[in-house]
Amino acid sequence: MSDAAETLAMVSESGYFGPARVLDVDADSHRVRVLLDTSVKMWVTPALPCPHAFKWGDTVLVAGRPDD
């Protein structure tokens, strides 16, 4: 198994808590695409309404597990 696949498996099984960089924002669905420090890219939903408009390059805190 490649390092990236092992990392994705670890993130999938145990969840993730750490920094991520914003890659894209979908204003219609209120989701943000991020790059985790494990090199995994995923779409996430902000937990709290925030007046801040996310933009490419922002660093955000990501916590949670992938959707089932």
C-alpha positions as CSV (number, residue, x, y, z in Angstrom):
1,M,0.0,0.0,0.0
2,S,1.4,3.4,-0.9
3,D,2.1,6.1,1.8
4,A,-0.9,8.2,0.6
5,A,-3.2,5.2,0.7
6,E,-2.1,4.3,4.2
7,T,-2.6,7.9,5.3
8,L,-6.1,8.0,3.8
9,A,-6.9,4.7,5.5
10,M,-5.7,6.2,8.8
11,V,-7.8,9.3,8.3
12,S,-10.8,7.2,7.3
13,E,-10.6,5.0,10.4
14,S,-9.6,7.4,13.1
15,G,-10.8,10.8,11.9
16,Y,-8.7,13.9,11.7
17,F,-7.9,16.9,13.9
18,G,-5.4,19.4,12.6
19,P,-4.6,22.2,10.2
20,A,-5.7,22.3,6.6
21,R,-5.3,24.7,3.7
22,V,-8.3,26.0,1.8
23,L,-8.2,25.0,-1.9
24,D,-11.7,25.9,-3.1
25,V,-15.0,27.2,-1.8
26,D,-18.5,26.1,-3.0
27,A,-20.8,29.0,-1.8
28,D,-23.9,27.2,-3.0
29,S,-23.4,24.1,-0.8
30,H,-21.4,26.0,2.0
31,R,-18.6,23.5,1.7
32,V,-14.9,24.1,1.6
33,R,-12.3,21.9,-0.2
34,V,-9.1,21.5,1.9
35,L,-5.7,19.9,1.8
36,L,-4.9,18.2,5.1
37,D,-1.3,18.1,6.3
38,T,-1.5,14.4,5.5
39,S,-1.7,15.4,1.8
40,V,-5.4,14.2,1.6
41,K,-7.8,16.5,-0.2
42,M,-11.5,16.5,0.9
43,W,-14.6,18.6,1.0
44,V,-15.6,19.7,4.5
45,T,-18.5,21.7,6.0
46,P,-17.8,24.5,8.5
47,A,-19.1,23.5,12.0
48,L,-20.1,27.0,12.9
49,P,-21.6,29.9,10.9
50,C,-18.7,32.3,10.4
51,P,-18.7,35.8,9.0
52,H,-15.3,35.1,7.5
53,A,-15.4,34.3,3.8
54,F,-13.0,31.4,3.3
55,K,-10.5,31.9,0.4
56,W,-7.8,29.9,-1.3
57,G,-4.7,29.6,0.9
58,D,-6.4,30.2,4.2
59,T,-5.3,27.9,7.0
60,V,-8.2,26.3,8.9
61,L,-8.7,23.8,11.7
62,V,-10.4,20.6,10.6
63,A,-11.9,18.1,13.0
64,G,-14.1,15.1,12.3
65,R,-14.5,11.9,10.4
66,P,-15.4,11.3,6.7
67,D,-19.1,10.9,5.9
68,D,-20.4,7.3,5.8
